[in-house]
Amino acid sequence: MTISEVQNRIIREFSLFEDWTEKYKHIIKLGSKLPSIDEADRVDENLVKGCQSRVWLTAELQDDKIIFKADSDAAITKGLVALMVRFYSGNTPDEILANQPEFIDKIGMAQHLSPTRANGLASMVKQMKIYAMAFKTKLAS
C-alpha cells in the first residue's frame, strides 16, 4: 500500500465517527494495539524531544524501507504515535521526506489537540523525517 493510500484510508476511517469523543476513543484503541518496544529501546536517546508525554521512537532500515517502532506512557499520545508509525513505516526515506501527514488537518485533529499534544505530534513527524534523512544519506554513500 502506498503512503497516499494509507493517508486516504486514515481519512476514510475517521470519517466514520460522528464526534471527537468517538475519534479519541479510536485513537486510544489504535495505541492499545501498538506493540510495545523492547525495554532496551526505552532509553533517553530514543525519546522524542518536544513531547510532554514520554514517547520512544526507533527506526531501522529493511530492504531500503524504514520500519518505525514506538511507544508512549500516555494513552492518547500512544495512539497518535501509532497513527504516525502506520503512516510512515514501511516506506523509503524519499517517500517519507516527500509526504506530509495531511490527514491530521483533513480529519480535524489539528483543531482538537491541546497545544502541548499538537507540539508533540509535530515533534514526532520531525523526528521521523530526521531518521529518513539520515537513512537517505546512508543509502547514498
Secondary structure as a PSIPRED ss2 file (coil, helix, strand):
# PSIPRED VFORMAT (PSIPRED V4.0)

   1 M C   1.000  0.000  0.000
   2 T C   1.000  0.000  0.000
   3 I H   0.000  1.000  0.000
   4 S H   0.000  1.000  0.000
   5 E H   0.000  1.000  0.000
   6 V H   0.000  1.000  0.000
   7 Q H   0.000  1.000  0.000
   8 N H   0.000  1.000  0.000
   9 R H   0.000  1.000  0.000
  10 I H   0.000  1.000  0.000
  11 I H   0.000  1.000  0.000
  12 R H   0.000  1.000  0.000
  13 E H   0.000  1.000  0.000
  14 F H   0.000  1.000  0.000
  15 S H   0.000  1.000  0.000
  16 L C   1.000  0.000  0.000
  17 F C   1.000  0.000  0.000
  18 E C   1.000  0.000  0.000
  19 D C   1.000  0.000  0.000
  20 W H   0.000  1.000  0.000
  21 T H   0.000  1.000  0.000
  22 E H   0.000  1.000  0.000
  23 K H   0.000  1.000  0.000
  24 Y H   0.000  1.000  0.000
  25 K H   0.000  1.000  0.000
  26 H H   0.000  1.000  0.000
  27 I H   0.000  1.000  0.000
  28 I H   0.000  1.000  0.000
  29 K H   0.000  1.000  0.000
  30 L H   0.000  1.000  0.000
  31 G H   0.000  1.000  0.000
  32 S H   0.000  1.000  0.000
  33 K H   0.000  1.000  0.000
  34 L C   1.000  0.000  0.000
  35 P C   1.000  0.000  0.000
  36 S C   1.000  0.000  0.000
  37 I C   1.000  0.000  0.000
  38 D C   1.000  0.000  0.000
  39 E H   0.000  1.000  0.000
  40 A H   0.000  1.000  0.000
  41 D H   0.000  1.000  0.000
  42 R C   1.000  0.000  0.000
  43 V C   1.000  0.000  0.000
  44 D H   0.000  1.000  0.000
  45 E H   0.000  1.000  0.000
  46 N H   0.000  1.000  0.000
  47 L E   0.000  0.000  1.000
  48 V C   1.000  0.000  0.000
  49 K C   1.000  0.000  0.000
  50 G C   1.000  0.000  0.000
  51 C C   1.000  0.000  0.000
  52 Q C   1.000  0.000  0.000
  53 S C   1.000  0.000  0.000
  54 R C   1.000  0.000  0.000
  55 V E   0.000  0.000  1.000
  56 W E   0.000  0.000  1.000
  57 L E   0.000  0.000  1.000
  58 T E   0.000  0.000  1.000
  59 A E   0.000  0.000  1.000
  60 E E   0.000  0.000  1.000
  61 L E   0.000  0.000  1.000
  62 Q E   0.000  0.000  1.000
  63 D C   1.000  0.000  0.000
  64 D C   1.000  0.000  0.000
  65 K E   0.000  0.000  1.000
  66 I E   0.000  0.000  1.000
  67 I E   0.000  0.000  1.000
  68 F E   0.000  0.000  1.000
  69 K E   0.000  0.000  1.000
  70 A E   0.000  0.000  1.000
  71 D E   0.000  0.000  1.000
  72 S E   0.000  0.000  1.000
  73 D C   1.000  0.000  0.000
  74 A C   1.000  0.000  0.000
  75 A H   0.000  1.000  0.000
  76 I H   0.000  1.000  0.000
  77 T H   0.000  1.000  0.000
  78 K H   0.000  1.000  0.000
  79 G H   0.000  1.000  0.000
  80 L H   0.000  1.000  0.000
  81 V H   0.000  1.000  0.000
  82 A H   0.000  1.000  0.000
  83 L H   0.000  1.000  0.000
  84 M H   0.000  1.000  0.000
  85 V H   0.000  1.000  0.000
  86 R H   0.000  1.000  0.000
  87 F H   0.000  1.000  0.000
  88 Y H   0.000  1.000  0.000
  89 S C   1.000  0.000  0.000
  90 G C   1.000  0.000  0.000
  91 N E   0.000  0.000  1.000
  92 T C   1.000  0.000  0.000
  93 P H   0.000  1.000  0.000
  94 D H   0.000  1.000  0.000
  95 E H   0.000  1.000  0.000
  96 I H   0.000  1.000  0.000
  97 L H   0.000  1.000  0.000
  98 A H   0.000  1.000  0.000
  99 N C   1.000  0.000  0.000
 100 Q C   1.000  0.000  0.000
 101 P C   1.000  0.000  0.000
 102 E C   1.000  0.000  0.000
 103 F H   0.000  1.000  0.000
 104 I H   0.000  1.000  0.000
 105 D H   0.000  1.000  0.000
 106 K H   0.000  1.000  0.000
 107 I C   1.000  0.000  0.000
 108 G C   1.000  0.000  0.000
 109 M H   0.000  1.000  0.000
 110 A H   0.000  1.000  0.000
 111 Q H   0.000  1.000  0.000
 112 H H   0.000  1.000  0.000
 113 L C   1.000  0.000  0.000
 114 S C   1.000  0.000  0.000
 115 P H   0.000  1.000  0.000
 116 T H   0.000  1.000  0.000
 117 R H   0.000  1.000  0.000
 118 A H   0.000  1.000  0.000
 119 N H   0.000  1.000  0.000
 120 G H   0.000  1.000  0.000
 121 L H   0.000  1.000  0.000
 122 A H   0.000  1.000  0.000
 123 S H   0.000  1.000  0.000
 124 M H   0.000  1.000  0.000
 125 V H   0.000  1.000  0.000
 126 K H   0.000  1.000  0.000
 127 Q H   0.000  1.000  0.000
 128 M H   0.000  1.000  0.000
 129 K H   0.000  1.000  0.000
 130 I H   0.000  1.000  0.000
 131 Y H   0.000  1.000  0.000
 132 A H   0.000  1.000  0.000
 133 M H   0.000  1.000  0.000
 134 A H   0.000  1.000  0.000
 135 F H   0.000  1.000  0.000
 136 K H   0.000  1.000  0.000
 137 T H   0.000  1.000  0.000
 138 K H   0.000  1.000  0.000
 139 L H   0.000  1.000  0.000
 140 A H   0.000  1.000  0.000
 141 S C   1.000  0.000  0.000
